[in-house]
């Protein structure tokens, strides 16, 4: 979602029906040297064969006859064919829209590893002081190590951090840093994949090769598999954590239309003011 592949033009040609390629090539031709613009146009054109009424993406507003399959074990109707968002992105978008003041209140926001669809929407909101951060993302306004943030104590009202901690060797240091830079009464969304079948998080620093990490952690750049103790690990930093199941509150017809999961939690982490 963040940047176009080197062979984006070839991928576009394969994804557009032959009968429509002449028009598509005419539209995209002048943009071939502007990769970010071309990438966005490519995503839009790629979605054309899927236009319909059965599914709605709340992130980009697209309406489709189906979503794309996605995952190591492909999940049907998981990925939006236009903006690339998956179930967790769409659920979080709905949560931020319906359950928070992110789109209306005057807030300072620190967004780690910004997802393109959120980045594109949030950076343009006049109510936000929006800072993006990552170790190497082109969308980051600040390059940093999440375990050593260059911000003062109690700087931000909101922190967004989704699917980052499973990549960080010292996740406890990263969590403490997020707590430190968050203002009292501030809130954070800190998401990671959680294996609900595990009581405790599994990590082993001796597992270092890509092959072994994929075998033990499910992905070559993961360094652990979180278990049901995930909330407790966040609470060690001082957060009060609430697992909020928005999917359970959504009417079934909307849950189906948005293709979001009923039992996927949003981890809302609160920093309570200290007394005295």
ROKEVEX-731261 format. One record per residue: residue in one letter; x, y, z of N, C-alpha, C in turn. Coordinates in steps of 0.1 Angstrom, whole numbers, plus 5000, padded with zeros to 4 digits. Layout:
r,nc1,nc2,nc3,cac1,cac2,cac3,cc1,cc2,cc3
a,X,Y,Z,X,Y,Z,X,Y,Z
...
//
This chain:
r,nc1,nc2,nc3,cac1,cac2,cac3,cc1,cc2,cc3
x,5008,4988,5000,5000,5000,5000,5008,5013,5000
x,5021,5012,5004,5029,5024,5006,5036,5029,4994
x,5040,5020,4985,5048,5024,4973,5046,5014,4962
x,5047,5018,4950,5044,5009,4938,5056,5000,4936
x,5053,4988,4931,5063,4978,4927,5070,4983,4915
x,5082,4979,4913,5090,4983,4901,5083,4979,4888
x,5076,4968,4888,5070,4964,4876,5055,4967,4876
x,5051,4979,4882,5037,4982,4883,5030,4983,4870
x,5037,4988,4859,5030,4989,4847,5026,4976,4841
x,5035,4966,4842,5032,4952,4837,5021,4946,4845
x,5021,4948,4859,5010,4943,4867,4997,4949,4864
x,4997,4962,4861,4985,4969,4857,4979,4963,4844
x,4988,4960,4834,4983,4955,4821,4977,4941,4823
x,4983,4933,4832,4977,4920,4835,4964,4920,4842
x,4962,4931,4850,4950,4932,4858,4938,4938,4851
x,4940,4945,4840,4929,4952,4833,4925,4943,4822
x,4911,4941,4820,4907,4933,4809,4912,4938,4795
x,4915,4929,4786,4920,4933,4773,4912,4944,4766
x,4899,4942,4767,4890,4952,4760,4891,4966,4765
x,4896,4967,4778,4897,4980,4784,4911,4986,4785
x,4921,4978,4780,4934,4982,4781,4938,4995,4773
x,4932,4997,4762,4935,5009,4754,4932,5021,4761
x,4921,5022,4768,4917,5034,4776,4926,5035,4788
x,4929,5024,4794,4937,5024,4806,4951,5029,4803
x,4957,5024,4792,4970,5028,4788,4971,5042,4784
x,4961,5047,4778,4960,5061,4774,4960,5070,4787
x,4952,5066,4797,4951,5073,4809,4964,5073,4818
x,4970,5062,4818,4982,5060,4827,4995,5064,4820
x,4995,5064,4807,5008,5066,4800,5016,5078,4804
x,5010,5090,4805,5018,5102,4809,5023,5101,4824
x,5018,5092,4832,5022,5091,4846,5033,5081,4849
x,5038,5075,4838,5047,5064,4841,5060,5068,4848
x,5063,5081,4847,5075,5085,4854,5072,5091,4868
x,5060,5091,4872,5056,5096,4885,5050,5085,4893
x,5059,5077,4899,5055,5064,4905,5044,5065,4916
x,5045,5075,4926,5034,5076,4936,5020,5079,4929
x,5020,5088,4920,5007,5091,4913,5002,5079,4905
x,5012,5073,4898,5008,5062,4890,5003,5050,4898
x,5009,5048,4910,5005,5038,4919,4991,5039,4923
x,4987,5052,4926,4973,5054,4931,4964,5052,4919
x,4967,5056,4907,4959,5054,4895,4958,5039,4892
x,4969,5032,4894,4969,5018,4892,4960,5011,4901
x,4960,5014,4914,4951,5008,4924,4936,5010,4920
x,4934,5023,4915,4920,5026,4911,4916,5018,4899
x,4924,5017,4889,4921,5009,4877,4920,4994,4880
x,4929,4990,4889,4929,4975,4892,4915,4971,4898
x,4909,4980,4905,4896,4977,4911,4884,4977,4902
x,4886,4982,4890,4874,4983,4881,4867,4970,4878
x,4874,4959,4876,4867,4946,4873,4859,4941,4885
x,4861,4947,4897,4854,4942,4909,4843,4951,4914
x,4840,4962,4906,4830,4971,4910,4816,4964,4912
x,4809,4967,4922,4796,4960,4925,4790,4967,4937
x,4781,4959,4943,4773,4965,4954,4773,4957,4967
x,4779,4945,4967,4779,4936,4978,4787,4940,4990
x,4800,4946,4987,4809,4949,4997,4812,4964,4996
x,4815,4970,5008,4819,4984,5008,4831,4986,5017
x,4841,4993,5012,4853,4996,5019,4851,5009,5026
x,4851,5010,5039,4849,5022,5046,4861,5031,5045
x,4873,5026,5042,4885,5034,5041,4886,5042,5028
x,4882,5036,5017,4883,5044,5004,4870,5047,4998
x,4859,5041,5004,4846,5044,4999,4842,5035,4987
x,4850,5026,4982,4847,5018,4971,4836,5008,4974
x,4829,5004,4963,4818,4994,4964,4822,4983,4954
x,4821,4971,4958,4826,4960,4950,4817,4948,4951
x,4818,4939,4941,4811,4927,4941,4818,4917,4950
x,4831,4918,4952,4838,4910,4961,4851,4917,4964
x,4857,4913,4976,4871,4917,4979,4880,4906,4975
x,4893,4908,4975,4903,4899,4971,4907,4889,4983
x,4911,4877,4979,4916,4868,4989,4929,4873,4994
x,4933,4869,5006,4946,4874,5011,4950,4865,5022
x,4964,4863,5024,4969,4856,5035,4977,4844,5031
x,4986,4839,5040,4993,4826,5037,4983,4815,5035
x,4973,4814,5043,4962,4806,5040,4951,4815,5036
x,4949,4817,5022,4941,4828,5017,4927,4828,5023
x,4923,4840,5029,4910,4843,5034,4902,4850,5023
x,4890,4844,5020,4882,4851,5010,4877,4865,5015
x,4875,4873,5005,4870,4887,5008,4877,4894,5019
x,4891,4894,5018,4899,4900,5029,4904,4913,5025
x,4908,4915,5012,4916,4927,5008,4908,4936,4999
x,4907,4948,5001,4900,4958,4992,4908,4958,4979
x,4902,4956,4968,4909,4957,4955,4914,4971,4951
x,4908,4981,4958,4913,4995,4954,4924,5000,4963
x,4921,5000,4976,4931,5006,4985,4940,4996,4992
x,4937,4983,4991,4945,4973,4997,4943,4970,5012
x,4934,4977,5018,4931,4975,5032,4926,4961,5034
x,4929,4955,5046,4924,4942,5050,4914,4944,5062
x,4910,4932,5067,4900,4933,5077,4903,4942,5089
x,4915,4941,5094,4919,4948,5106,4920,4963,5103
x,4924,4967,5091,4925,4981,5087,4911,4987,5086
x,4901,4980,5080,4888,4985,5079,4881,4986,5093
x,4883,4976,5102,4878,4976,5115,4883,4988,5123
x,4896,4990,5122,4902,5001,5130,4897,5015,5124
x,4896,5016,5111,4890,5028,5105,4876,5031,5111
x,4868,5021,5111,4854,5023,5117,4855,5027,5132
x,4864,5021,5139,4866,5024,5153,4870,5038,5155
x,4880,5042,5148,4885,5056,5149,4874,5066,5145
x,4866,5063,5135,4855,5072,5131,4844,5072,5141
x,4840,5061,5146,4828,5060,5154,4830,5061,5169
x,4842,5057,5174,4844,5057,5188,4854,5067,5194
x,4860,5075,5185,4870,5084,5190,4867,5098,5184
x,4875,5108,5189,4874,5122,5183,4885,5125,5173
x,4891,5115,5168,4903,5117,5159,4900,5126,5148
x,4888,5125,5142,4885,5133,5130,4879,5146,5133
x,4877,5150,5146,4870,5162,5149,4877,5170,5160
x,4884,5164,5169,4890,5171,5180,4904,5176,5177
x,4908,5187,5184,4922,5192,5182,4931,5183,5189
x,4940,5175,5182,4948,5165,5188,4962,5165,5182
x,4972,5161,5190,4985,5158,5185,4986,5143,5184
x,4990,5138,5172,4990,5124,5169,5004,5119,5165
x,5009,5109,5171,5021,5102,5167,5017,5088,5161
x,5020,5086,5148,5016,5074,5141,5029,5067,5136
x,5031,5055,5143,5042,5047,5139,5039,5038,5127
x,5048,5036,5119,5047,5027,5107,5034,5030,5100
x,5032,5043,5095,5019,5047,5090,5014,5039,5078
x,5002,5034,5078,4996,5028,5067,4991,5039,5057
x,4993,5036,5044,4991,5046,5034,4977,5052,5035
x,4967,5044,5036,4953,5048,5036,4950,5058,5047
x,4956,5055,5059,4954,5064,5071,4962,5076,5069
x,4974,5075,5064,4983,5086,5062,4977,5096,5053
x,4971,5091,5042,4965,5100,5032,4954,5108,5038
x,4946,5102,5047,4934,5108,5052,4938,5118,5064
x,4947,5113,5073,4950,5120,5085,4958,5132,5083
x,4968,5132,5074,4977,5143,5072,4970,5155,5067
x,4958,5154,5061,4951,5165,5055,4940,5171,5065
x,4939,5165,5077,4929,5170,5086,4934,5182,5094
x,4927,5193,5093,4932,5206,5099,4931,5205,5114
x,4924,5196,5120,4923,5195,5135,4935,5188,5141
x,4944,5181,5133,4954,5173,5138,4968,5179,5136
x,4977,5178,5147,4991,5179,5145,4996,5165,5143
x,4999,5161,5131,5001,5147,5127,5016,5145,5124
x,5022,5136,5132,5036,5132,5131,5037,5117,5128
x,5044,5114,5117,5046,5100,5113,5060,5096,5116
x,5062,5083,5120,5075,5079,5125,5077,5064,5121
x,5089,5061,5117,5093,5047,5114,5108,5047,5112
x,5113,5035,5112,5128,5033,5111,5132,5036,5096
x,5123,5033,5087,5128,5035,5073,5116,5037,5063
x,5104,5039,5067,5093,5041,5058,5094,5055,5051
x,5091,5055,5038,5091,5068,5031,5079,5077,5035
x,5070,5072,5042,5059,5080,5047,5062,5086,5061
x,5073,5083,5066,5076,5088,5080,5082,5102,5079
x,5077,5111,5087,5083,5125,5088,5095,5125,5097
x,5095,5115,5106,5107,5113,5116,5112,5099,5115
x,5125,5097,5112,5131,5084,5112,5136,5082,5126
x,5132,5070,5132,5136,5068,5146,5135,5053,5149
x,5141,5049,5160,5140,5036,5167,5129,5038,5177
x,5119,5030,5176,5107,5031,5185,5111,5029,5200
x,5123,5023,5203,5127,5021,5216,5134,5033,5222
x,5137,5043,5213,5144,5055,5218,5138,5067,5210
x,5127,5071,5214,5120,5082,5207,5126,5096,5210
x,5127,5104,5200,5134,5117,5202,5123,5128,5206
x,5113,5124,5214,5103,5134,5218,5103,5135,5233
x,5099,5147,5238,5098,5149,5252,5087,5141,5259
x,5087,5141,5272,5076,5134,5279,5063,5141,5277
x,5053,5133,5276,5039,5138,5275,5037,5148,5264
x,5041,5144,5252,5040,5152,5240,5027,5150,5232
x,5022,5138,5231,5011,5135,5222,4998,5131,5229
x,4987,5135,5223,4974,5131,5228,4970,5117,5223
x,4975,5113,5212,4971,5100,5206,4984,5094,5200
x,4984,5080,5201,4995,5072,5194,4988,5061,5187
x,4991,5059,5174,4987,5048,5166,4999,5039,5163
x,4998,5027,5166,5009,5017,5164,5003,5003,5161
x,5002,5000,5149,4996,4987,5145,5006,4978,5138
x,5007,4966,5143,5015,4955,5138,5030,4960,5137
x,5035,4965,5148,5049,4970,5149,5056,4961,5159
x,5051,4959,5171,5058,4953,5182,5063,4939,5179
x,5056,4932,5171,5061,4918,5168,5074,4918,5160
x,5078,4930,5155,5090,4931,5147,5102,4936,5156
x,5099,4941,5168,5108,4948,5177,5114,4939,5187
x,5127,4937,5187,5133,4928,5197,5130,4931,5211
x,5131,4944,5215,5128,4948,5229,5114,4955,5229
x,5103,4948,5228,5090,4954,5227,5086,4961,5240
x,5092,4956,5251,5088,4963,5264,5094,4977,5264
x,5106,4979,5259,5112,4992,5258,5103,5001,5249
x,5099,4996,5238,5090,5003,5229,5077,5007,5235
x,5071,4998,5243,5059,5001,5250,5061,5012,5260
x,5072,5011,5267,5075,5022,5277,5077,5035,5271
x,5083,5036,5259,5085,5048,5252,5072,5054,5248
x,5063,5046,5243,5050,5051,5239,5042,5057,5251
x,5043,5050,5262,5037,5055,5274,5043,5068,5279
x,5056,5069,5277,5063,5081,5282,5059,5094,5274
x,5058,5092,5260,5055,5104,5252,5040,5107,5251
x,5032,5099,5256,5017,5101,5256,5014,5110,5268
x,5005,5119,5265,5000,5128,5276,4991,5121,5286
x,4990,5126,5298,4980,5120,5307,4966,5122,5301
x,4957,5112,5303,4944,5112,5296,4945,5110,5281
x,4957,5107,5276,4958,5104,5262,4955,5089,5260
x,4953,5086,5247,4950,5072,5244,4958,5067,5232
x,4960,5054,5232,4968,5048,5221,4961,5036,5216
x,4962,5033,5203,4958,5020,5197,4971,5013,5194
x,4973,5002,5201,4985,4994,5200,4981,4979,5196
x,4982,4977,5183,4978,4964,5178,4990,4955,5174
x,4988,4942,5177,4997,4932,5172,4989,4919,5169
x,4994,4910,5161,4987,4898,5159,4989,4889,5172
x,4978,4884,5176,4977,4876,5188,4972,4862,5185
x,4979,4852,5190,4975,4838,5188,4967,4834,5201
x,4954,4834,5200,4945,4832,5211,4947,4818,5217
x,4953,4809,5210,4955,4795,5215,4966,4794,5224
x,4975,4804,5225,4986,4805,5234,4983,4813,5246
x,4986,4807,5258,4984,4814,5270,4995,4825,5272
x,5007,4822,5268,5018,4831,5269,5025,4833,5256
x,5031,4845,5255,5039,4849,5243,5051,4840,5242
x,5054,4836,5229,5065,4828,5226,5076,4837,5219
x,5088,4838,5225,5099,4844,5218,5112,4837,5222
x,5121,4837,5213,5134,4831,5215,5144,4838,5207
x,5153,4846,5214,5163,4854,5207,5173,4846,5199
x,5174,4833,5201,5183,4825,5194,5178,4822,5180
x,5165,4824,5177,5160,4822,5164,5162,4834,5156
x,5172,4833,5147,5176,4845,5139,5175,4844,5124
x,5175,4832,5119,5175,4831,5104,5161,4833,5099
x,5160,4837,5087,5147,4840,5081,5138,4827,5081
x,5145,4816,5077,5137,4803,5077,5132,4799,5090
x,5140,4801,5101,5136,4797,5114,5125,4806,5119
x,5126,4819,5116,5116,4829,5121,5103,4826,5114
x,5103,4823,5101,5091,4820,5095,5084,4807,5101
x,5093,4798,5104,5088,4785,5110,5082,4787,5124
x,5089,4795,5133,5084,4796,5146,5075,4808,5149
x,5077,4819,5141,5069,4831,5144,5059,4834,5133
x,5060,4827,5122,5050,4829,5111,5054,4838,5100
x,5065,4846,5102,5069,4856,5092,5084,4858,5094
x,5091,4861,5083,5106,4862,5084,5110,4874,5092
x,5102,4884,5093,5106,4896,5101,5100,4897,5114
x,5093,4887,5119,5087,4886,5132,5097,4881,5142
x,5097,4885,5155,5106,4880,5165,5099,4874,5177
x,5085,4873,5176,5078,4866,5186,5063,4863,5181
x,5056,4855,5189,5042,4853,5186,5035,4856,5200
x,5027,4866,5199,5020,4870,5211,5009,4860,5215
x,5007,4858,5228,4996,4850,5233,4986,4858,5240
x,4978,4851,5248,4967,4858,5255,4972,4868,5266
x,4985,4867,5269,4991,4877,5278,4994,4890,5272
x,4990,4893,5260,4993,4905,5253,4989,4917,5260
x,4977,4917,5265,4972,4929,5273,4981,4931,5285
x,4984,4921,5292,4993,4922,5304,5006,4928,5301
x,5012,4925,5289,5025,4930,5285,5024,4945,5283
x,5012,4950,5277,5010,4964,5275,5008,4971,5288
x,5002,4964,5298,4999,4970,5311,5012,4972,5319
x,5022,4964,5316,5035,4966,5324,5041,4980,5322
x,5038,4986,5311,5043,4999,5308,5036,5010,5316
x,5024,5006,5321,5016,5016,5329,5002,5018,5323
x,5000,5013,5310,4987,5015,5304,4975,5008,5311
x,4964,5014,5310,4951,5007,5313,4946,5003,5299
x,4944,4990,5297,4941,4985,5284,4927,4979,5284
x,4920,4983,5273,4906,4977,5271,4906,4971,5257
x,4902,4958,5257,4900,4952,5244,4885,4954,5240
x,4883,4962,5230,4870,4967,5225,4866,4959,5213
x,4855,4953,5214,4850,4944,5202,4839,4952,5194
x,4844,4961,5186,4834,4969,5178,4826,4959,5169
x,4833,4949,5164,4827,4940,5154,4814,4933,5160
x,4814,4931,5173,4802,4925,5180,4791,4935,5181
x,4794,4948,5180,4783,4958,5181,4777,4961,5168
x,4785,4959,5157,4780,4962,5144,4769,4953,5140
x,4758,4958,5134,4748,4949,5128,4754,4939,5119
x,4749,4928,5118,4755,4917,5110,4755,4922,5095
x,4745,4929,5090,4745,4933,5076,4757,4942,5073
x,4761,4951,5083,4772,4960,5081,4785,4952,5082
x,4786,4943,5092,4798,4935,5094,4801,4927,5081
x,4791,4922,5075,4792,4915,5062,4796,4924,5051
x,4790,4935,5050,4793,4945,5039,4807,4950,5040
x,4812,4953,5052,4825,4958,5054,4836,4947,5054
x,4831,4934,5055,4840,4923,5056,4850,4924,5068
x,4845,4927,5080,4853,4928,5092,4849,4916,5101
x,4858,4913,5110,4856,4901,5118,4849,4905,5131
x,4840,4897,5135,4832,4899,5147,4840,4899,5160
x,4850,4890,5161,4857,4888,5173,4871,4893,5173
x,4874,4903,5165,4887,4909,5165,4887,4921,5174
x,4895,4922,5184,4895,4934,5193,4903,4945,5188
x,4899,4957,5193,4907,4969,5191,4913,4972,5205
x,4926,4972,5206,4933,4974,5219,4935,4989,5222
x,4926,4994,5230,4926,5008,5234,4934,5009,5247
x,4945,5017,5246,4954,5018,5258,4953,5032,5263
x,4950,5034,5276,4948,5047,5282,4959,5050,5292
x,4963,5063,5292,4972,5067,5302,4965,5076,5313
x,4963,5070,5324,4956,5077,5335,4965,5087,5341
x,4959,5099,5345,4967,5109,5352,4972,5103,5365
x,4984,5107,5369,4989,5102,5382,4984,5112,5393
x,4980,5107,5404,4974,5115,5415,4986,5123,5422
x,4982,5135,5427,4991,5143,5434,4998,5152,5425
//
